[in-house]
Amino acid sequence: MDFLAILESELLMTRWNVVRATVIVALVVAAPLVSLGAAAPALAAPTGIFSIFKECPLSAFTAKGVSPEVALCTYNQTTSGEVAIGSTGVPINQTITLQGGVVPTGNPENPKEYYVLPAANPAESISKTELNVPGGLADLVDCEEIKGSGILEILERGACKAIFESKLTGVTATTEIVASTSNPAILNLRALARETGTALTLPIRVHLKNPLLGSGCYIGSEASPIQLHLTTGATSPDAPNTSIHGATGEPETLEEEGITMLRVINNSLVDNAFSVPVAEGCGGLAAFLIDPIVDSKLKLPSEDGNNTAILDGTLNTATQEAVEANEKL
C-alpha cells in the first residue's frame, strides 16, 4: 500500500470540502482570534503519542459567519539537510519544527491540496531555531568596505571593528514563515505521496542575527519572500544547478487506544529552483551601508539555479477527529 492509499484508508480525508473564499477569510482571522480568545473553548490537551499535536488549532475560528474546519493536525521536524544561498551553505544541524493545522483549499482538481494554518499559538508555528552561518561575520562584512566620511559611516566602521576585536563575529540564521492571504503556505498530499510536483509551497524569510547586523536584518519579506516549492520528487532548476530528488519516506501507522495517526520517517523535501531577494534592514540605521555589503558577499539577488534547500526529517499527521478523540480519553 503506497503512502496516498494509507492516507485515504487510515485518515479518511476525502470527506472535507471547504471553499477557497472561506479559507482565505480564515487565514486572516485565525491569529487575532487566538489572541482575543474568540475561538471555541479547547478540550483537554492531547496525551501519549498525540501530545505532539497540542498546538493544533482544533477549534473552528468563527467570524462573520465563517467556520472553517481543520481537517488534519501536523507536526513536522526537519533534523538535517542544508539551505544554501549561492556558495554560502548553512547546514541544518538542529531541529526545526513546523506545526499547525490544515484545511482543504476546495480545489476540485486536487482534493488533497490544503492550506496550512498557523499553530494555536502562532508563535509556535515554526521553531525559532538559530543555525550558525559558517564563516560568520567575517564572510559577510569587511569593515573597510564601509565607505564614507560622514559621522554615521565613521561610527559604523568603528562599531564593526569593535565587534571583530571583541570576537562577537558569529552570525545565526533563523527561518521564519511569511505566508499571507495572497500567498499562503500550501500542502499537496498527492504530490508528497507520489513524488511528483510541489508537495509544500512555503514562503519564508531568513533572519540574520549579529550585533553589527542588528535585530532587523532579513533576506526575504512578506512582500518579497523566498518562495520554496519543496518536492519529494525531482527538481527542474536552471543552470548551474542540476536536478536533485527528494523522498516521500517510510510511512507507519501508530495506534493508541484504538485511535490512529500517521508518521513518515526519512522524508526529504528539496528545492534548488528558487530565487533569493536582496537583504533588508541589516545594520539598523546604517542599513544603506550594510545591506549592499551583505548583498555583494552573498551575490544577492540570487537567481534560480544558484540556491538549494534540502529538508530531511519526520512528518506526523492525524485527523482532527483522532486528536479530539484522544483528548476525551
C-alpha positions as a Markdown table, in Angstrom:
| # | Residue | x | y | z |
|---|---|---|---|---|
| 1 | Met | 0.0 | 0.0 | 0.0 |
| 2 | Asp | 1.5 | 3.3 | -1.0 |
| 3 | Phe | 1.5 | 6.5 | 1.1 |
| 4 | Leu | -1.5 | 8.1 | -0.5 |
| 5 | Ala | -3.5 | 4.9 | -0.1 |
| 6 | Ile | -2.6 | 4.8 | 3.6 |
| 7 | Leu | -3.7 | 8.4 | 3.9 |
| 8 | Glu | -7.0 | 7.6 | 2.3 |
| 9 | Ser | -7.7 | 4.4 | 4.2 |
| 10 | Glu | -6.4 | 5.3 | 7.6 |
| 11 | Leu | -7.2 | 9.0 | 7.9 |
| 12 | Leu | -10.3 | 9.2 | 5.7 |
| 13 | Met | -9.5 | 12.6 | 4.4 |
| 14 | Thr | -11.8 | 12.7 | 1.4 |
| 15 | Arg | -14.9 | 14.0 | 3.1 |
| 16 | Trp | -13.7 | 17.5 | 4.0 |
| 17 | Asn | -14.5 | 20.2 | 1.4 |
| 18 | Val | -14.1 | 23.9 | 2.3 |
| 19 | Val | -14.3 | 26.5 | -0.4 |
| 20 | Arg | -11.4 | 28.8 | -1.2 |
| 21 | Ala | -13.1 | 32.0 | -0.1 |
| 22 | Thr | -13.9 | 30.6 | 3.3 |
| 23 | Val | -10.4 | 29.5 | 3.9 |
| 24 | Ile | -8.9 | 32.8 | 2.8 |
| 25 | Val | -11.0 | 34.7 | 5.4 |
| 26 | Ala | -10.0 | 32.1 | 8.0 |
| 27 | Leu | -6.3 | 32.8 | 7.4 |
| 28 | Val | -6.9 | 36.5 | 8.0 |
| 29 | Val | -8.8 | 36.0 | 11.3 |
| 30 | Ala | -7.1 | 33.0 | 12.7 |
| 31 | Ala | -4.2 | 34.6 | 14.6 |
| 32 | Pro | -6.1 | 37.6 | 16.0 |
| 33 | Leu | -8.9 | 35.3 | 17.2 |
| 34 | Val | -6.4 | 33.2 | 19.1 |
| 35 | Ser | -5.0 | 36.2 | 21.0 |
| 36 | Leu | -8.5 | 37.5 | 21.7 |
| 37 | Gly | -9.8 | 34.2 | 22.9 |
| 38 | Ala | -12.6 | 34.2 | 20.3 |
| 39 | Ala | -12.2 | 30.5 | 19.4 |
| 40 | Ala | -14.3 | 27.8 | 20.8 |
| 41 | Pro | -13.2 | 26.5 | 24.3 |
| 42 | Ala | -10.4 | 24.0 | 24.0 |
| 43 | Leu | -10.7 | 20.4 | 25.2 |
| 44 | Ala | -8.1 | 18.8 | 27.4 |
| 45 | Ala | -4.6 | 18.6 | 25.9 |
| 46 | Pro | -3.8 | 15.5 | 23.8 |
| 47 | Thr | -1.7 | 12.9 | 25.5 |
| 48 | Gly | 0.6 | 10.0 | 24.7 |
| 49 | Ile | 1.7 | 9.8 | 21.1 |
| 50 | Phe | -0.9 | 12.5 | 20.3 |
| 51 | Ser | 0.7 | 15.1 | 22.6 |
| 52 | Ile | 2.8 | 16.4 | 19.7 |
| 53 | Phe | -0.4 | 17.9 | 18.4 |
| 54 | Lys | -1.1 | 20.1 | 21.4 |
| 55 | Glu | -0.7 | 23.3 | 19.3 |
| 56 | Cys | -3.0 | 22.1 | 16.5 |
| 57 | Pro | -5.8 | 24.8 | 16.1 |
| 58 | Leu | -8.6 | 22.4 | 16.5 |
| 59 | Ser | -11.3 | 24.9 | 17.4 |
| 60 | Ala | -13.2 | 26.5 | 14.5 |
| 61 | Phe | -12.3 | 30.1 | 14.1 |
| 62 | Thr | -15.6 | 32.0 | 13.8 |
| 63 | Ala | -16.0 | 35.5 | 12.4 |
| 64 | Lys | -18.7 | 37.0 | 10.1 |
| 65 | Gly | -20.3 | 33.5 | 9.8 |
| 66 | Val | -17.1 | 31.8 | 8.7 |
| 67 | Ser | -16.4 | 28.5 | 10.3 |
| 68 | Pro | -13.6 | 26.5 | 8.6 |
| 69 | Glu | -13.0 | 23.0 | 9.9 |
| 70 | Val | -9.4 | 21.8 | 10.5 |
| 71 | Ala | -9.1 | 18.6 | 8.6 |
| 72 | Leu | -5.6 | 17.5 | 9.8 |
| 73 | Cys | -3.1 | 18.3 | 12.5 |
| 74 | Thr | 0.5 | 18.3 | 11.6 |
| 75 | Tyr | 3.8 | 18.2 | 13.5 |
| 76 | Asn | 6.9 | 18.0 | 11.3 |
| 77 | Gln | 10.6 | 18.1 | 12.3 |
| 78 | Thr | 13.5 | 18.8 | 10.0 |
| 79 | Thr | 16.6 | 17.3 | 11.6 |
| 80 | Ser | 19.2 | 17.5 | 8.8 |
| 81 | Gly | 19.9 | 19.0 | 5.4 |
| 82 | Glu | 21.1 | 22.4 | 4.2 |
| 83 | Val | 20.0 | 25.7 | 3.0 |
| 84 | Ala | 22.4 | 27.3 | 0.5 |
| 85 | Ile | 22.4 | 30.7 | -1.0 |
| 86 | Gly | 24.9 | 30.7 | -3.8 |
| 87 | Ser | 28.1 | 29.3 | -2.3 |
| 88 | Thr | 27.1 | 30.1 | 1.3 |
| 89 | Gly | 25.6 | 26.9 | 2.8 |
| 90 | Val | 24.0 | 26.7 | 6.2 |
| 91 | Pro | 23.9 | 23.1 | 7.5 |
| 92 | Ile | 20.8 | 22.1 | 9.4 |
| 93 | Asn | 22.3 | 20.5 | 12.5 |
| 94 | Gln | 19.5 | 21.5 | 14.9 |
| 95 | Thr | 15.8 | 20.5 | 14.8 |
| 96 | Ile | 13.4 | 22.9 | 13.1 |
| 97 | Thr | 9.8 | 22.2 | 14.0 |
| 98 | Leu | 6.8 | 23.2 | 11.8 |
| 99 | Gln | 3.4 | 22.6 | 13.2 |
| 100 | Gly | -0.3 | 23.6 | 12.9 |
| 101 | Gly | -3.4 | 22.5 | 11.1 |
| 102 | Val | -4.6 | 22.2 | 7.5 |
| 103 | Val | -7.9 | 22.9 | 5.8 |
| 104 | Pro | -8.8 | 21.9 | 2.2 |
| 105 | Thr | -8.4 | 24.5 | -0.5 |
| 106 | Gly | -11.6 | 23.3 | -2.2 |
| 107 | Asn | -9.6 | 22.8 | -5.4 |
| 108 | Pro | -11.7 | 20.3 | -7.4 |
| 109 | Glu | -8.7 | 19.3 | -9.5 |
| 110 | Asn | -6.8 | 18.2 | -6.3 |
| 111 | Pro | -8.9 | 17.3 | -3.3 |
| 112 | Lys | -5.6 | 16.5 | -1.5 |
| 113 | Glu | -4.5 | 20.2 | -1.5 |
| 114 | Tyr | -4.6 | 22.0 | 1.8 |
| 115 | Tyr | -4.0 | 25.5 | 3.2 |
| 116 | Val | -1.6 | 25.4 | 6.1 |
| 117 | Leu | -2.9 | 27.2 | 9.2 |
| 118 | Pro | -0.7 | 28.5 | 12.0 |
| 119 | Ala | -0.5 | 26.8 | 15.3 |
| 120 | Ala | -3.0 | 27.6 | 18.1 |
| 121 | Asn | -0.2 | 29.8 | 19.4 |
| 122 | Pro | 1.0 | 31.3 | 16.1 |
| 123 | Ala | 4.5 | 32.0 | 17.6 |
| 124 | Glu | 4.9 | 28.2 | 17.8 |
| 125 | Ser | 4.1 | 27.6 | 14.1 |
| 126 | Ile | 7.8 | 27.3 | 13.3 |
| 127 | Ser | 10.5 | 26.9 | 15.9 |
| 128 | Lys | 13.0 | 29.8 | 16.3 |
| 129 | Thr | 15.9 | 27.6 | 15.6 |
| 130 | Glu | 19.1 | 29.6 | 15.1 |
| 131 | Leu | 21.6 | 27.9 | 12.8 |
| 132 | Asn | 25.2 | 29.0 | 12.7 |
| 133 | Val | 26.3 | 30.6 | 9.4 |
| 134 | Pro | 29.8 | 29.1 | 8.5 |
| 135 | Gly | 32.4 | 31.8 | 8.5 |
| 136 | Gly | 30.3 | 34.2 | 10.5 |
| 137 | Leu | 30.5 | 37.9 | 10.1 |
| 138 | Ala | 34.0 | 37.7 | 8.5 |
| 139 | Asp | 32.4 | 36.1 | 5.4 |
| 140 | Leu | 29.7 | 38.7 | 5.2 |
| 141 | Val | 31.2 | 42.1 | 6.1 |
| 142 | Asp | 34.7 | 43.6 | 5.8 |
| 143 | Cys | 34.8 | 46.7 | 8.0 |
| 144 | Glu | 36.9 | 48.6 | 5.4 |
| 145 | Glu | 34.0 | 48.1 | 2.9 |
| 146 | Ile | 32.0 | 50.6 | 5.0 |
| 147 | Lys | 33.0 | 53.7 | 3.0 |
| 148 | Gly | 32.3 | 57.3 | 3.5 |
| 149 | Ser | 33.4 | 60.2 | 5.8 |
| 150 | Gly | 30.1 | 61.1 | 7.4 |
| 151 | Ile | 29.5 | 60.7 | 11.1 |
| 152 | Leu | 27.3 | 57.6 | 10.6 |
| 153 | Glu | 29.9 | 55.9 | 8.3 |
| 154 | Ile | 32.7 | 56.6 | 10.8 |
| 155 | Leu | 30.6 | 55.3 | 13.7 |
| 156 | Glu | 29.6 | 52.2 | 11.8 |
| 157 | Arg | 33.2 | 51.4 | 10.9 |
| 158 | Gly | 34.2 | 51.8 | 14.5 |
| 159 | Ala | 31.4 | 49.6 | 15.7 |
| 160 | Cys | 32.3 | 47.0 | 13.1 |
| 161 | Lys | 36.0 | 46.9 | 14.2 |
| 162 | Ala | 34.9 | 46.8 | 17.9 |
| 163 | Ile | 32.8 | 43.7 | 17.2 |
| 164 | Phe | 35.6 | 42.0 | 15.5 |
| 165 | Glu | 38.0 | 42.9 | 18.3 |
| 166 | Ser | 35.5 | 41.5 | 20.8 |
| 167 | Lys | 35.2 | 38.4 | 18.7 |
| 168 | Leu | 31.4 | 38.7 | 18.5 |
| 169 | Thr | 31.6 | 37.6 | 14.9 |
| 170 | Gly | 29.1 | 34.7 | 15.0 |
| 171 | Val | 26.1 | 35.0 | 12.7 |
| 172 | Thr | 23.0 | 32.9 | 13.0 |
| 173 | Ala | 20.2 | 32.3 | 10.5 |
| 174 | Thr | 16.6 | 31.7 | 11.6 |
| 175 | Thr | 13.9 | 30.6 | 9.1 |
| 176 | Glu | 10.5 | 32.4 | 9.5 |
| 177 | Ile | 7.3 | 31.9 | 7.6 |
| 178 | Val | 5.8 | 34.9 | 5.9 |
| 179 | Ala | 2.6 | 33.3 | 4.5 |
| 180 | Ser | -0.3 | 35.6 | 3.8 |
| 181 | Thr | -3.8 | 35.5 | 2.4 |
| 182 | Ser | -2.5 | 36.3 | -1.1 |
| 183 | Asn | 0.5 | 33.9 | -0.8 |
| 184 | Pro | -0.5 | 31.1 | 1.6 |
| 185 | Ala | 1.5 | 28.0 | 2.6 |
| 186 | Ile | 0.0 | 25.0 | 0.7 |
| 187 | Leu | 0.4 | 21.3 | 1.4 |
| 188 | Asn | -0.2 | 18.9 | -1.5 |
| 189 | Leu | -0.5 | 15.4 | -0.2 |
| 190 | Arg | -0.9 | 13.9 | -3.6 |
| 191 | Ala | 2.4 | 15.3 | -4.7 |
| 192 | Leu | 4.0 | 14.4 | -1.4 |
| 193 | Ala | 2.9 | 10.8 | -1.7 |
| 194 | Arg | 3.6 | 10.3 | -5.4 |
| 195 | Glu | 7.0 | 12.1 | -5.6 |
| 196 | Thr | 5.9 | 14.5 | -8.3 |
| 197 | Gly | 5.2 | 18.2 | -8.3 |
| 198 | Thr | 5.3 | 20.6 | -5.4 |
| 199 | Ala | 4.5 | 19.0 | -2.1 |
| 200 | Leu | 4.8 | 22.1 | 0.1 |
| 201 | Thr | 4.7 | 25.7 | -1.0 |
| 202 | Leu | 6.4 | 27.7 | 1.7 |
| 203 | Pro | 7.0 | 31.5 | 1.7 |
| 204 | Ile | 9.8 | 32.3 | 4.1 |
| 205 | Arg | 12.4 | 34.9 | 5.1 |
| 206 | Val | 15.8 | 34.3 | 6.8 |
| 207 | His | 16.6 | 36.4 | 9.9 |
| 208 | Leu | 20.3 | 37.0 | 10.2 |
| 209 | Lys | 21.5 | 38.0 | 13.7 |
| 210 | Asn | 24.7 | 39.5 | 14.9 |
| 211 | Pro | 25.4 | 42.7 | 17.0 |
| 212 | Leu | 26.6 | 44.6 | 13.9 |
| 213 | Leu | 23.6 | 43.4 | 11.7 |
| 214 | Gly | 21.1 | 44.4 | 14.4 |
| 215 | Ser | 17.7 | 42.9 | 15.1 |
| 216 | Gly | 16.1 | 43.6 | 11.8 |
| 217 | Cys | 18.4 | 42.0 | 9.2 |
| 218 | Tyr | 16.4 | 39.9 | 6.8 |
| 219 | Ile | 16.7 | 38.1 | 3.5 |
| 220 | Gly | 13.2 | 38.0 | 2.1 |
| 221 | Ser | 9.9 | 39.5 | 3.4 |
| 222 | Glu | 6.2 | 39.1 | 3.1 |
| 223 | Ala | 6.2 | 41.4 | 0.1 |
| 224 | Ser | 9.2 | 39.7 | -1.4 |
| 225 | Pro | 9.6 | 36.2 | 0.1 |
| 226 | Ile | 11.9 | 33.4 | -0.6 |
| 227 | Gln | 9.3 | 31.2 | -2.3 |
| 228 | Leu | 10.1 | 27.5 | -1.7 |
| 229 | His | 8.4 | 24.9 | -3.8 |
| 230 | Leu | 9.5 | 21.8 | -2.0 |
| 231 | Thr | 9.1 | 18.4 | -3.6 |
| 232 | Thr | 9.7 | 14.7 | -2.7 |
| 233 | Gly | 10.3 | 14.2 | -6.4 |
| 234 | Ala | 12.8 | 15.6 | -8.9 |
| 235 | Thr | 13.6 | 19.3 | -9.3 |
| 236 | Ser | 14.0 | 21.2 | -12.5 |
| 237 | Pro | 16.4 | 24.1 | -11.8 |
| 238 | Asp | 18.1 | 26.5 | -14.2 |
| 239 | Ala | 21.8 | 26.1 | -14.6 |
| 240 | Pro | 24.3 | 25.8 | -13.0 |
| 241 | Asn | 22.2 | 23.7 | -10.6 |
| 242 | Thr | 21.3 | 20.2 | -11.7 |
| 243 | Ser | 18.2 | 18.2 | -10.8 |
| 244 | Ile | 18.1 | 16.6 | -7.3 |
| 245 | His | 15.5 | 14.2 | -5.9 |
| 246 | Gly | 13.6 | 14.2 | -2.6 |
| 247 | Ala | 11.9 | 11.2 | -1.0 |
| 248 | Thr | 8.4 | 10.6 | 0.5 |
| 249 | Gly | 10.0 | 8.4 | 3.2 |
| 250 | Glu | 8.6 | 5.4 | 5.1 |
| 251 | Pro | 5.0 | 5.7 | 6.4 |
| 252 | Glu | 3.9 | 3.9 | 9.6 |
| 253 | Thr | 0.6 | 3.9 | 11.3 |
| 254 | Leu | 0.7 | 4.4 | 15.1 |
| 255 | Glu | -2.2 | 3.5 | 17.4 |
| 256 | Glu | -3.2 | 4.3 | 20.9 |
| 257 | Glu | -6.5 | 3.2 | 22.5 |
| 258 | Gly | -7.7 | 2.3 | 19.0 |
| 259 | Ile | -7.0 | 5.8 | 17.6 |
| 260 | Thr | -4.5 | 6.1 | 14.8 |
| 261 | Met | -2.1 | 8.7 | 13.5 |
| 262 | Leu | 0.5 | 8.6 | 10.7 |
| 263 | Arg | 4.2 | 9.1 | 10.9 |
| 264 | Val | 6.6 | 9.3 | 7.9 |
| 265 | Ile | 10.3 | 8.9 | 8.7 |
| 266 | Asn | 13.2 | 9.6 | 6.3 |
| 267 | Asn | 11.2 | 12.2 | 4.5 |
| 268 | Ser | 13.2 | 14.6 | 2.2 |
| 269 | Leu | 11.8 | 17.8 | 0.8 |
| 270 | Val | 14.0 | 19.6 | -1.7 |
| 271 | Asp | 14.1 | 22.6 | -3.9 |
| 272 | Asn | 17.0 | 24.1 | -5.9 |
| 273 | Ala | 15.0 | 26.1 | -8.4 |
| 274 | Phe | 14.1 | 29.2 | -6.2 |
| 275 | Ser | 15.4 | 32.7 | -6.3 |
| 276 | Val | 16.5 | 34.8 | -3.3 |
| 277 | Pro | 15.9 | 38.6 | -2.9 |
| 278 | Val | 18.2 | 41.2 | -1.5 |
| 279 | Ala | 18.9 | 41.8 | 2.2 |
| 280 | Glu | 17.0 | 44.4 | 4.1 |
| 281 | Gly | 17.4 | 46.2 | 7.4 |
| 282 | Cys | 21.0 | 45.0 | 8.1 |
| 283 | Gly | 22.8 | 47.4 | 10.4 |
| 284 | Gly | 19.6 | 49.3 | 11.5 |
| 285 | Leu | 20.0 | 53.0 | 10.7 |
| 286 | Ala | 23.1 | 52.1 | 8.7 |
| 287 | Ala | 21.3 | 49.6 | 6.5 |
| 288 | Phe | 22.1 | 51.8 | 3.5 |
| 289 | Leu | 25.7 | 50.9 | 4.2 |
| 290 | Ile | 25.5 | 47.3 | 5.4 |
| 291 | Asp | 22.8 | 45.9 | 3.1 |
| 292 | Pro | 24.8 | 46.4 | -0.1 |
| 293 | Ile | 27.9 | 44.7 | 1.5 |
| 294 | Val | 25.8 | 41.7 | 2.5 |
| 295 | Asp | 24.2 | 41.6 | -0.9 |
| 296 | Ser | 27.7 | 41.7 | -2.5 |
| 297 | Lys | 29.1 | 38.9 | -0.4 |
| 298 | Leu | 26.0 | 36.6 | -0.9 |
| 299 | Lys | 25.6 | 37.7 | -4.5 |
| 300 | Leu | 22.0 | 38.9 | -3.9 |
| 301 | Pro | 19.6 | 38.9 | -5.6 |
| 302 | Ser | 20.4 | 35.3 | -6.4 |
| 303 | Glu | 18.5 | 33.8 | -9.3 |
| 304 | Asp | 17.0 | 30.3 | -9.8 |
| 305 | Gly | 19.7 | 27.8 | -10.3 |
| 306 | Asn | 22.1 | 29.1 | -7.6 |
| 307 | Asn | 20.3 | 28.2 | -4.4 |
| 308 | Thr | 19.4 | 24.9 | -2.7 |
| 309 | Ala | 17.1 | 23.8 | 0.2 |
| 310 | Ile | 17.2 | 20.2 | 1.5 |
| 311 | Leu | 15.0 | 19.5 | 4.4 |
| 312 | Asp | 15.2 | 16.0 | 5.8 |
| 313 | Gly | 13.2 | 14.7 | 8.8 |
| 314 | Thr | 9.9 | 13.2 | 10.0 |
| 315 | Leu | 6.3 | 14.1 | 9.3 |
| 316 | Asn | 3.4 | 13.4 | 11.7 |
| 317 | Thr | -0.2 | 13.9 | 10.9 |
| 318 | Ala | -3.6 | 12.9 | 12.4 |
| 319 | Thr | -7.2 | 13.9 | 11.7 |
| 320 | Gln | -9.0 | 16.5 | 13.8 |
| 321 | Glu | -11.3 | 13.7 | 15.0 |
| 322 | Ala | -8.5 | 11.5 | 16.1 |
| 323 | Val | -6.8 | 14.2 | 18.2 |
| 324 | Glu | -10.1 | 15.3 | 19.7 |
| 325 | Ala | -11.0 | 11.6 | 20.5 |
| 326 | Asn | -7.6 | 11.3 | 22.2 |
| 327 | Glu | -8.3 | 14.4 | 24.3 |
| 328 | Lys | -11.6 | 12.8 | 25.5 |
| 329 | Leu | -9.9 | 9.7 | 26.8 |
